[in-house]
Amino acid sequence: MQVRIVNLSNNPLPEYATEQSAGMDLRANIKESIFLKPLERVLVPTGIFIELPQGYEAQIRPRSGLAVKNGITVLNSPGTIDADYRGEINVILVNLSNDVFEIKPNERICQMVVAKHERVSWVIAEKLNTTQRQDGGFGHTGIK
């Protein structure tokens, strides 16, 4: 699938790291490092603008290495870029560690997955069909 992109950063275009990667890394489009304190959040620009076809979204997700090693994650994960959005992709990062984290210029800060999605039309009902689970949720199956 071809997608129109405008890159106003000095970074390369987002790309897949391996042949079977689902996500493409996005990079920070900043001139100076940002020092993210514990529990602090920041909106990081990427310099990337995309034009997705109708029926698709781009999901902004954390990079697993940043999350496990540094406690850095995408706050509204996954963030959604709608097909009709034409603004710059910005990423909300949060520091869940106890240490200050340096976001360096051009650093890979998140990954973007382009995915097809469906739209629904609601059917009003008096009740829903029954299932074995019913309204069980939030750990109803236990931890073992």
OpenMM code with the backbone's topology and positions (N, CA, C; nanometers):
from openmm import Vec3, app, unit

residues = "MET GLN VAL ARG ILE VAL ASN LEU SER ASN ASN PRO LEU PRO GLU TYR ALA THR GLU GLN SER ALA GLY MET ASP LEU ARG ALA ASN ILE LYS GLU SER ILE PHE LEU LYS PRO LEU GLU ARG VAL LEU VAL PRO THR GLY ILE PHE ILE GLU LEU PRO GLN GLY TYR GLU ALA GLN ILE ARG PRO ARG SER GLY LEU ALA VAL LYS ASN GLY ILE THR VAL LEU ASN SER PRO GLY THR ILE ASP ALA ASP TYR ARG GLY GLU ILE ASN VAL ILE LEU VAL ASN LEU SER ASN ASP VAL PHE GLU ILE LYS PRO ASN GLU ARG ILE CYS GLN MET VAL VAL ALA LYS HIS GLU ARG VAL SER TRP VAL ILE ALA GLU LYS LEU ASN THR THR GLN ARG GLN ASP GLY GLY PHE GLY HIS THR GLY ILE LYS".split()
positions = [
    Vec3(0.0852, -0.1165, 0.0000),
    Vec3(0.0000, 0.0000, 0.0000),
    Vec3(0.0900, 0.1232, 0.0000),
    Vec3(0.0601, 0.2184, -0.0830),
    Vec3(0.1353, 0.3427, -0.0874),
    Vec3(0.0618, 0.4499, -0.0080),
    Vec3(0.1359, 0.5268, 0.0712),
    Vec3(0.0798, 0.6321, 0.1551),
    Vec3(0.1601, 0.7596, 0.1310),
    Vec3(0.0899, 0.8688, 0.1078),
    Vec3(0.1572, 0.9978, 0.0905),
    Vec3(0.2132, 1.0442, 0.2248),
    Vec3(0.3366, 1.0982, 0.2215),
    Vec3(0.4036, 1.1429, 0.3430),
    Vec3(0.4798, 1.2719, 0.3145),
    Vec3(0.4777, 1.3621, 0.4116),
    Vec3(0.5612, 1.4814, 0.4087),
    Vec3(0.6549, 1.4702, 0.5277),
    Vec3(0.7842, 1.4856, 0.5026),
    Vec3(0.8851, 1.4752, 0.6078),
    Vec3(0.9538, 1.6103, 0.6217),
    Vec3(0.9176, 1.6863, 0.7254),
    Vec3(0.9789, 1.8160, 0.7505),
    Vec3(1.0922, 1.8067, 0.8525),
    Vec3(1.1340, 1.6852, 0.8854),
    Vec3(1.2460, 1.6658, 0.9778),
    Vec3(1.3722, 1.6385, 0.8963),
    Vec3(1.4836, 1.6283, 0.9672),
    Vec3(1.6090, 1.5868, 0.9041),
    Vec3(1.6306, 1.4374, 0.9182),
    Vec3(1.5305, 1.3676, 0.9678),
    Vec3(1.5393, 1.2238, 0.9894),
    Vec3(1.4977, 1.1482, 0.8643),
    Vec3(1.5428, 1.0227, 0.8515),
    Vec3(1.4942, 0.9408, 0.7399),
    Vec3(1.3450, 0.9122, 0.7561),
    Vec3(1.2811, 0.8710, 0.6484),
    Vec3(1.1407, 0.8303, 0.6560),
    Vec3(1.1263, 0.7143, 0.7536),
    Vec3(1.0097, 0.7033, 0.8186),
    Vec3(0.9857, 0.5848, 0.9028),
    Vec3(1.0041, 0.4590, 0.8183),
    Vec3(1.0670, 0.3581, 0.8780),
    Vec3(1.0896, 0.2350, 0.8034),
    Vec3(1.0794, 0.1148, 0.8957),
    Vec3(1.0533, -0.0009, 0.8346),
    Vec3(1.0468, -0.1261, 0.9086),
    Vec3(1.1894, -0.1741, 0.9352),
    Vec3(1.2178, -0.2175, 1.0582),
    Vec3(1.3524, -0.2620, 1.0951),
    Vec3(1.3850, -0.3997, 1.0379),
    Vec3(1.2831, -0.4854, 1.0265),
    Vec3(1.3048, -0.6195, 0.9724),
    Vec3(1.1951, -0.6509, 0.8708),
    Vec3(1.2133, -0.7578, 0.7988),
    Vec3(1.1194, -0.7993, 0.6943),
    Vec3(0.9784, -0.8232, 0.7486),
    Vec3(0.9665, -0.8702, 0.8726),
    Vec3(0.8351, -0.9031, 0.9264),
    Vec3(0.7889, -0.8091, 1.0372),
    Vec3(0.8542, -0.6939, 1.0492),
    Vec3(0.8119, -0.5942, 1.1489),
    Vec3(0.6736, -0.5403, 1.1145),
    Vec3(0.5918, -0.5214, 1.2161),
    Vec3(0.4597, -0.4607, 1.1966),
    Vec3(0.4669, -0.3091, 1.2102),
    Vec3(0.5605, -0.2616, 1.2914),
    Vec3(0.5704, -0.1187, 1.3190),
    Vec3(0.6955, -0.0564, 1.2607),
    Vec3(0.6837, 0.0733, 1.2331),
    Vec3(0.7955, 0.1538, 1.1847),
    Vec3(0.8338, 0.2513, 1.2955),
    Vec3(0.9624, 0.2670, 1.3194),
    Vec3(1.0069, 0.3597, 1.4230),
    Vec3(0.9907, 0.5042, 1.3773),
    Vec3(0.9409, 0.5886, 1.4691),
    Vec3(0.9360, 0.7336, 1.4476),
    Vec3(1.0432, 0.7966, 1.5347),
    Vec3(1.0988, 0.9069, 1.4869),
    Vec3(1.2097, 0.9726, 1.5559),
    Vec3(1.1698, 1.1106, 1.6067),
    Vec3(1.2374, 1.1536, 1.7124),
    Vec3(1.2146, 1.2866, 1.7697),
    Vec3(1.2702, 1.3925, 1.6753),
    Vec3(1.1877, 1.4893, 1.6396),
    Vec3(1.2312, 1.6013, 1.5570),
    Vec3(1.2520, 1.7218, 1.6488),
    Vec3(1.3614, 1.7171, 1.7241),
    Vec3(1.3933, 1.8231, 1.8199),
    Vec3(1.5365, 1.8692, 1.7958),
    Vec3(1.5629, 1.9949, 1.8284),
    Vec3(1.6975, 2.0511, 1.8088),
    Vec3(1.7882, 2.0252, 1.9287),
    Vec3(1.7287, 2.0196, 2.0484),
    Vec3(1.8044, 1.9962, 2.1717),
    Vec3(1.7387, 1.8835, 2.2501),
    Vec3(1.8177, 1.8174, 2.3335),
    Vec3(1.7648, 1.7089, 2.4161),
    Vec3(1.6535, 1.7590, 2.5073),
    Vec3(1.5610, 1.6702, 2.5354),
    Vec3(1.4564, 1.6941, 2.6346),
    Vec3(1.4867, 1.6018, 2.7513),
    Vec3(1.4907, 1.6571, 2.8723),
    Vec3(1.5168, 1.5765, 2.9913),
    Vec3(1.3835, 1.5527, 3.0610),
    Vec3(1.3348, 1.4305, 3.0494),
    Vec3(1.2038, 1.3926, 3.1005),
    Vec3(1.2189, 1.3383, 3.2430),
    Vec3(1.1620, 1.4121, 3.3378),
    Vec3(1.1712, 1.3739, 3.4790),
    Vec3(1.0734, 1.2598, 3.5096),
    Vec3(1.0940, 1.1896, 3.6212),
    Vec3(1.0006, 1.0848, 3.6604),
    Vec3(0.8568, 1.1370, 3.6672),
    Vec3(0.7648, 1.0619, 3.6111),
    Vec3(0.6214, 1.0900, 3.6044),
    Vec3(0.5867, 1.2139, 3.5214),
    Vec3(0.6821, 1.2686, 3.4530),
    Vec3(0.6577, 1.3830, 3.3662),
    Vec3(0.6207, 1.3330, 3.2260),
    Vec3(0.5422, 1.4111, 3.1546),
    Vec3(0.5051, 1.3769, 3.0178),
    Vec3(0.5404, 1.4946, 2.9277),
    Vec3(0.5600, 1.4631, 2.8001),
    Vec3(0.5977, 1.5662, 2.7035),
    Vec3(0.5433, 1.5285, 2.5665),
    Vec3(0.5092, 1.6289, 2.4883),
    Vec3(0.4639, 1.6097, 2.3510),
    Vec3(0.5854, 1.6288, 2.2603),
    Vec3(0.6255, 1.5225, 2.1918),
    Vec3(0.7461, 1.5249, 2.1094),
    Vec3(0.7072, 1.5275, 1.9619),
    Vec3(0.7516, 1.6297, 1.8892),
    Vec3(0.7212, 1.6363, 1.7457),
    Vec3(0.8064, 1.5375, 1.6665),
    Vec3(0.7530, 1.4942, 1.5520),
    Vec3(0.8276, 1.4026, 1.4647),
    Vec3(0.8629, 1.4652, 1.3301),
    Vec3(0.7924, 1.5726, 1.2927),
    Vec3(0.8152, 1.6316, 1.1610),
    Vec3(0.7502, 1.5533, 1.0488),
    Vec3(0.6690, 1.4532, 1.0841),
    Vec3(0.6053, 1.3646, 0.9862),
    Vec3(0.4567, 1.3972, 0.9743),
    Vec3(0.4081, 1.4042, 0.8502),
    Vec3(0.2675, 1.4259, 0.8169),
    Vec3(0.2300, 1.3167, 0.7175),
    Vec3(0.1151, 1.2503, 0.7383),
    Vec3(0.0769, 1.1413, 0.6479),
    Vec3(-0.0670, 1.1583, 0.5988),
    Vec3(-0.0968, 1.0925, 0.4893),
    Vec3(-0.2307, 1.0929, 0.4304),
    Vec3(-0.2735, 0.9482, 0.4099),
    Vec3(-0.3422, 0.8951, 0.5108),
    Vec3(-0.3878, 0.7559, 0.5052),
    Vec3(-0.5154, 0.7443, 0.4222),
    Vec3(-0.5353, 0.6312, 0.3561),
    Vec3(-0.6618, 0.6099, 0.2866),
    Vec3(-0.7748, 0.5836, 0.3869),
    Vec3(-0.8971, 0.6139, 0.3452),
    Vec3(-1.0137, 0.5874, 0.4297),
    Vec3(-1.0172, 0.4394, 0.4661),
    Vec3(-1.0528, 0.4117, 0.5914),
    Vec3(-1.0582, 0.2733, 0.6394),
    Vec3(-0.9297, 0.2284, 0.7069),
    Vec3(-0.8320, 0.3193, 0.7178),
    Vec3(-0.7052, 0.2878, 0.7834),
    Vec3(-0.6778, 0.3883, 0.8938),
    Vec3(-0.5985, 0.3462, 0.9906),
    Vec3(-0.5497, 0.4326, 1.0970),
    Vec3(-0.4022, 0.4021, 1.1179),
    Vec3(-0.3307, 0.4956, 1.1765),
    Vec3(-0.1940, 0.4698, 1.2212),
    Vec3(-0.1985, 0.4668, 1.3735),
    Vec3(-0.1458, 0.3608, 1.4319),
    Vec3(-0.1423, 0.3465, 1.5768),
    Vec3(-0.0019, 0.3793, 1.6260),
    Vec3(0.0065, 0.4674, 1.7243),
    Vec3(0.1341, 0.5064, 1.7827),
    Vec3(0.1528, 0.4257, 1.9110),
    Vec3(0.2580, 0.3468, 1.9135),
    Vec3(0.2809, 0.2528, 2.0242),
    Vec3(0.4200, 0.2715, 2.0840),
    Vec3(0.4380, 0.2276, 2.2087),
    Vec3(0.5701, 0.2370, 2.2715),
    Vec3(0.6719, 0.1475, 2.2011),
    Vec3(0.7972, 0.1809, 2.2163),
    Vec3(0.9062, 0.0919, 2.1757),
    Vec3(0.9357, 0.0047, 2.2974),
    Vec3(0.9375, -0.1245, 2.2790),
    Vec3(0.9524, -0.2160, 2.3928),
    Vec3(1.0848, -0.1961, 2.4659),
    Vec3(1.1911, -0.1685, 2.3942),
    Vec3(1.3205, -0.1478, 2.4587),
    Vec3(1.3209, -0.0267, 2.5505),
    Vec3(1.2624, 0.0851, 2.5043),
    Vec3(1.2533, 0.2039, 2.5892),
    Vec3(1.1663, 0.1764, 2.7117),
    Vec3(1.0612, 0.0997, 2.6929),
    Vec3(0.9699, 0.0706, 2.8034),
    Vec3(1.0365, -0.0152, 2.9106),
    Vec3(1.0976, -0.1254, 2.8704),
    Vec3(1.1539, -0.2182, 2.9695),
    Vec3(1.2835, -0.1659, 3.0308),
    Vec3(1.3669, -0.1001, 2.9517),
    Vec3(1.4967, -0.0546, 3.0030),
    Vec3(1.4900, 0.0796, 3.0738),
    Vec3(1.3963, 0.1667, 3.0301),
    Vec3(1.3953, 0.3038, 3.0814),
    Vec3(1.2614, 0.3505, 3.1377),
    Vec3(1.1569, 0.2692, 3.1275),
    Vec3(1.0265, 0.3100, 3.1783),
    Vec3(0.9600, 0.4183, 3.0955),
    Vec3(0.9991, 0.4311, 2.9690),
    Vec3(0.9419, 0.5331, 2.8801),
    Vec3(0.8346, 0.4679, 2.7953),
    Vec3(0.7144, 0.5284, 2.7946),
    Vec3(0.6046, 0.4711, 2.7182),
    Vec3(0.5223, 0.5822, 2.6547),
    Vec3(0.4341, 0.5426, 2.5643),
    Vec3(0.3404, 0.6350, 2.5016),
    Vec3(0.2191, 0.6438, 2.5925),
    Vec3(0.1864, 0.7645, 2.6355),
    Vec3(0.0844, 0.7816, 2.7388),
    Vec3(-0.0543, 0.7362, 2.6939),
    Vec3(-0.0968, 0.7700, 2.5760),
    Vec3(-0.2302, 0.7318, 2.5290),
    Vec3(-0.2207, 0.6114, 2.4359),
    Vec3(-0.1507, 0.5112, 2.4800),
    Vec3(-0.1170, 0.3987, 2.3945),
    Vec3(-0.2342, 0.3032, 2.3731),
    Vec3(-0.2651, 0.2660, 2.2499),
    Vec3(-0.2043, 0.3254, 2.1322),
    Vec3(-0.2732, 0.4567, 2.0943),
    Vec3(-0.1936, 0.5525, 2.0564),
    Vec3(-0.2489, 0.6759, 2.0009),
    Vec3(-0.3000, 0.6475, 1.8608),
    Vec3(-0.4040, 0.7159, 1.8198),
    Vec3(-0.4623, 0.6919, 1.6882),
    Vec3(-0.4463, 0.8139, 1.5992),
    Vec3(-0.3943, 0.7910, 1.4794),
    Vec3(-0.3905, 0.8923, 1.3750),
    Vec3(-0.4996, 0.8537, 1.2763),
    Vec3(-0.6055, 0.9335, 1.2689),
    Vec3(-0.7174, 0.9058, 1.1787),
    Vec3(-0.6812, 0.9387, 1.0346),
    Vec3(-0.7520, 0.8760, 0.9419),
    Vec3(-0.7252, 0.8946, 0.7993),
    Vec3(-0.7455, 1.0389, 0.7544),
    Vec3(-0.8309, 1.1141, 0.8217),
    Vec3(-0.8560, 1.2519, 0.7786),
    Vec3(-0.7694, 1.3544, 0.8519),
    Vec3(-0.6774, 1.3103, 0.9369),
    Vec3(-0.5865, 1.4018, 1.0075),
    Vec3(-0.4686, 1.4357, 0.9164),
    Vec3(-0.4387, 1.5636, 0.9028),
    Vec3(-0.3290, 1.6062, 0.8163),
    Vec3(-0.2208, 1.6833, 0.8912),
    Vec3(-0.2316, 1.6918, 1.0234),
    Vec3(-0.1314, 1.7630, 1.1011),
    Vec3(-0.0091, 1.6775, 1.1279),
    Vec3(0.0874, 1.7392, 1.1943),
    Vec3(0.2097, 1.6692, 1.2302),
    Vec3(0.1805, 1.5602, 1.3329),
    Vec3(0.2471, 1.4488, 1.3185),
    Vec3(0.2373, 1.3427, 1.4187),
    Vec3(0.3257, 1.3831, 1.5364),
    Vec3(0.2627, 1.4009, 1.6519),
    Vec3(0.3315, 1.4289, 1.7776),
    Vec3(0.3061, 1.3119, 1.8712),
    Vec3(0.4002, 1.2845, 1.9581),
    Vec3(0.3930, 1.1663, 2.0433),
    Vec3(0.3973, 1.2084, 2.1901),
    Vec3(0.3000, 1.1612, 2.2681),
    Vec3(0.2982, 1.1892, 2.4116),
    Vec3(0.3797, 1.0811, 2.4822),
    Vec3(0.4977, 1.1189, 2.5294),
    Vec3(0.5816, 1.0256, 2.6046),
    Vec3(0.5709, 1.0558, 2.7532),
    Vec3(0.5771, 0.9507, 2.8343),
    Vec3(0.5761, 0.9658, 2.9791),
    Vec3(0.6888, 0.8814, 3.0372),
    Vec3(0.7480, 0.9314, 3.1438),
    Vec3(0.8567, 0.8624, 3.2118),
    Vec3(0.8011, 0.7963, 3.3376),
    Vec3(0.7898, 0.6652, 3.3359),
    Vec3(0.7368, 0.5910, 3.4505),
    Vec3(0.8481, 0.5355, 3.5388),
    Vec3(0.9707, 0.5779, 3.5140),
    Vec3(1.0829, 0.5310, 3.5961),
    Vec3(1.1098, 0.6296, 3.7096),
    Vec3(1.2111, 0.6007, 3.7879),
    Vec3(1.2533, 0.6898, 3.8964),
    Vec3(1.3696, 0.7797, 3.8552),
    Vec3(1.4112, 0.7680, 3.7286),
    Vec3(1.5281, 0.8416, 3.6812),
    Vec3(1.4908, 0.9379, 3.5693),
    Vec3(1.5645, 1.0469, 3.5580),
    Vec3(1.5481, 1.1395, 3.4471),
    Vec3(1.5928, 1.0682, 3.3204),
    Vec3(1.5167, 1.0853, 3.2126),
    Vec3(1.5496, 1.0226, 3.0841),
    Vec3(1.5743, 1.1299, 2.9802),
    Vec3(1.6832, 1.1161, 2.9069),
    Vec3(1.7173, 1.2122, 2.8021),
    Vec3(1.6639, 1.1645, 2.6672),
    Vec3(1.5767, 1.2456, 2.6086),
    Vec3(1.5308, 1.2215, 2.4720),
    Vec3(1.6221, 1.3040, 2.3824),
    Vec3(1.7008, 1.2374, 2.3012),
    Vec3(1.7991, 1.3050, 2.2176),
    Vec3(1.7399, 1.3381, 2.0806),
    Vec3(1.7894, 1.4430, 2.0171),
    Vec3(1.7458, 1.4722, 1.8804),
    Vec3(1.7646, 1.3495, 1.7909),
    Vec3(1.6660, 1.3252, 1.7066),
    Vec3(1.6685, 1.2155, 1.6088),
    Vec3(1.6541, 1.0761, 1.6699),
    Vec3(1.6333, 1.0668, 1.8019),
    Vec3(1.6204, 0.9365, 1.8670),
    Vec3(1.4887, 0.8701, 1.8284),
    Vec3(1.4924, 0.7375, 1.8141),
    Vec3(1.3699, 0.6606, 1.7885),
    Vec3(1.2882, 0.6588, 1.9171),
    Vec3(1.1651, 0.7117, 1.9117),
    Vec3(1.0872, 0.7312, 2.0343),
    Vec3(0.9622, 0.6440, 2.0435),
    Vec3(0.9149, 0.5919, 1.9312),
    Vec3(0.7929, 0.5098, 1.9333),
    Vec3(0.7871, 0.4326, 1.8033),
    Vec3(0.6840, 0.3519, 1.7900),
    Vec3(0.6618, 0.2847, 1.6633),
    Vec3(0.5211, 0.3140, 1.6132),
    Vec3(0.5062, 0.3098, 1.4831),
    Vec3(0.3778, 0.3379, 1.4194),
    Vec3(0.3351, 0.2155, 1.3387),
    Vec3(0.2133, 0.1686, 1.3652),
    Vec3(0.1555, 0.0560, 1.2930),
    Vec3(0.0356, 0.1074, 1.2147),
    Vec3(0.0342, 0.0832, 1.0845),
    Vec3(-0.0806, 0.1205, 1.0014),
    Vec3(-0.1726, -0.0006, 0.9951),
    Vec3(-0.3008, 0.0210, 1.0281),
    Vec3(-0.3949, -0.0905, 1.0375),
    Vec3(-0.5294, -0.0547, 0.9750),
    Vec3(-0.5901, -0.1542, 0.9144),
    Vec3(-0.7248, -0.1399, 0.8607),
    Vec3(-0.8231, -0.1473, 0.9775),
    Vec3(-0.9322, -0.0742, 0.9669),
    Vec3(-1.0332, -0.0812, 1.0725),
    Vec3(-1.1724, -0.0802, 1.0099),
    Vec3(-1.2681, -0.1194, 1.0884),
    Vec3(-1.4087, -0.1227, 1.0462),
    Vec3(-1.4852, -0.0104, 1.1145),
    Vec3(-1.5956, 0.0282, 1.0568),
    Vec3(-1.6894, 0.1209, 1.1193),
    Vec3(-1.8174, 0.0435, 1.1476),
    Vec3(-1.8843, 0.0779, 1.2562),
    Vec3(-2.0056, 0.0057, 1.2933),
    Vec3(-2.1279, 0.0955, 1.2782),
    Vec3(-2.2414, 0.0313, 1.2641),
    Vec3(-2.3697, 0.1007, 1.2783),
    Vec3(-2.4429, 0.0256, 1.3899),
    Vec3(-2.4984, 0.0997, 1.4820),
    Vec3(-2.5604, 0.0401, 1.6002),
    Vec3(-2.6976, -0.0172, 1.5678),
    Vec3(-2.7285, -0.1307, 1.6299),
    Vec3(-2.8596, -0.1939, 1.6230),
    Vec3(-2.9159, -0.1911, 1.7641),
    Vec3(-3.0193, -0.1126, 1.7863),
    Vec3(-3.0797, -0.1003, 1.9189),
    Vec3(-3.1460, -0.2332, 1.9566),
    Vec3(-3.1192, -0.2790, 2.0800),
    Vec3(-3.1751, -0.4057, 2.1282),
    Vec3(-3.2232, -0.3882, 2.2715),
    Vec3(-3.3193, -0.4694, 2.3105),
    Vec3(-3.3667, -0.4695, 2.4487),
    Vec3(-3.2706, -0.5439, 2.5407),
    Vec3(-3.2059, -0.6477, 2.4872),
    Vec3(-3.1067, -0.7230, 2.5633),
    Vec3(-3.0093, -0.7856, 2.4649),
    Vec3(-2.8979, -0.8330, 2.5183),
    Vec3(-2.7937, -0.8950, 2.4375),
    Vec3(-2.8004, -1.0460, 2.4507),
    Vec3(-2.7486, -1.1168, 2.3529),
    Vec3(-2.7420, -1.2626, 2.3597),
    Vec3(-2.6556, -1.3040, 2.4787),
    Vec3(-2.6876, -1.4180, 2.5382),
    Vec3(-2.6117, -1.4658, 2.6539),
    Vec3(-2.4870, -1.5407, 2.6082),
    Vec3(-2.3856, -1.5395, 2.6952),
    Vec3(-2.2619, -1.6140, 2.6715),
    Vec3(-2.2212, -1.6804, 2.8015),
    Vec3(-2.1230, -1.7686, 2.7948),
    Vec3(-2.0727, -1.8319, 2.9172),
    Vec3(-2.0085, -1.7262, 3.0078),
    Vec3(-1.9450, -1.6288, 2.9498),
    Vec3(-1.8748, -1.5258, 3.0274),
    Vec3(-1.9698, -1.4228, 3.0864),
    Vec3(-2.0710, -1.3832, 3.0112),
    Vec3(-2.1641, -1.2763, 3.0485),
    Vec3(-2.0883, -1.1466, 3.0793),
    Vec3(-2.1014, -1.0919, 3.2010),
    Vec3(-2.0377, -0.9634, 3.2313),
    Vec3(-1.9081, -0.9798, 3.3100),
    Vec3(-1.8516, -1.1002, 3.3109),
    Vec3(-1.7260, -1.1218, 3.3819),
    Vec3(-1.6125, -1.0465, 3.3149),
    Vec3(-1.5365, -0.9747, 3.3937),
    Vec3(-1.4245, -0.8981, 3.3410),
    Vec3(-1.3284, -0.8614, 3.4510),
    Vec3(-1.2240, -0.7912, 3.4175),
    Vec3(-1.1260, -0.7415, 3.5142),
    Vec3(-1.0766, -0.8536, 3.6063),
    Vec3(-1.0221, -0.9598, 3.5447),
    Vec3(-0.9607, -1.0671, 3.6224),
    Vec3(-1.0563, -1.1781, 3.6622),
    Vec3(-1.1706, -1.1861, 3.5989),
    Vec3(-1.2697, -1.2875, 3.6402),
    Vec3(-1.2214, -1.4291, 3.6200),
    Vec3(-1.1179, -1.4527, 3.5368),
    Vec3(-1.0686, -1.5890, 3.5155),
    Vec3(-0.9543, -1.6242, 3.6088),
    Vec3(-0.9146, -1.5323, 3.6959),
    Vec3(-0.8068, -1.5596, 3.7906),
    Vec3(-0.6700, -1.5339, 3.7297),
    Vec3(-0.5643, -1.5766, 3.8017),
    Vec3(-0.4287, -1.5530, 3.7547),
    Vec3(-0.3535, -1.6810, 3.7208),
    Vec3(-0.4158, -1.7967, 3.7389),
    Vec3(-0.3468, -1.9236, 3.7081),
    Vec3(-0.4023, -1.9862, 3.5849),
] * unit.nanometer
topology = app.Topology()
chain = topology.addChain("A")
for resn in residues:
    res = topology.addResidue(resn, chain)
    for name in ("N", "CA", "C"):
        topology.addAtom(name, app.Element.getBySymbol(name[0]), res)
